Amino acid sequence: MARKENGRHNSKARIDSRGRLSIPKSVRNHLKVEKGDTVVISNSLSAETDKTCINIFPLRVWEKVENDLKKMLNFGDEITREIIREVMGEIEYAEIDDLGRILIPGNLMDEAGLKNEVLFVKMPNFVEVWDPDKRMEWKRQLREKINIERYREVLNKINIGGDHEERNTQASNG
């Protein structure tokens, strides 16, 4: 039986000369946002991908992130406060226009190395926006530094390690 396309694949798009990024419908569906909604754009909030991509959050998700940051600020040390200051100082709010586009601030585009073509990588609650070449280089570097057995272990925990059906069959026959 053929699998129904559900829009979970990563998508490519282009940034126009004015810095407007057209968000594909599958990405808007993933984020659960529509034309006229506000999204939050930030530098990557991951140490592994720091400033190599940007993140786009639906406003409702960002509000939860911001609440977590506020809690951390209340009990954090100086370094925690500096990191939170960096994160909060780099975010931008953008409204999705009638054509499904948002304006990407030039400083965020420059820091992430975004030019014309971009790749959307769907994460559980947000999307990452990458330069496709930078994404390939990041993946290459990741593969060099991780242990293949650890990689398989993680994939198996989330049931995408390639032998999921075989394990289930063995478990039910065992």
Secondary structure, 3 states (H helix, E strand, C coil): CCCCCCCCCCEEEEECCCCEEECCHHHHHHHCCCCCCEEEEEECCCCCCCCCEEEEEEHHHHHHHHHHHHHHHHHCCHHHHHHHHHHHHHCEEEECCCCCEEECCHHHHHHHCCCCEEEEEECCCCEEEECHHHHHHHHHHHHHHCCHHHHHHHHHHCCCCCCHHHHHHHHHHC
